[in-house]
């Protein structure tokens, strides 16, 4: 679903490094793992930046991701449906959801991804309704 590559940083990376990556790559979350081939151990999001760093007066230059990331994040597997992913996000009040395949992170989906999906579905339903309306007139 998400077309943006997942950005990984180590738990030893600083919040500033994460924020710079997020700004430069126009993303709102970072996967935290020992390296790209290792299991996901956390996620760092814009919400974490605001609530766990800025609001608490922590220094982004010296604060490590390990100290402010969301540990053991909720995930979905690649074979789960869009509805299951949306359900997991709603149930856990999430804006970002890691997608796992064979134990490895393959994608990160966000609320924005699902909004686009829903708009496309609504457009399709509108077209069907218009076709039906034209047919019965």
Protein Blocks (a to p, Z undefined) as FASTA:
>chain_A
ZZcdcddddfkbcfklmmmmmmmnopabdcddfblkbccfbdcdfklmmmmmmmnopafk
lmcfklmpcehiadddfkbcfklmmmmmmmnopabdcddeehiafbdcdfklmmmmmmmm
mmmmmmmmmmmmmmmZZ
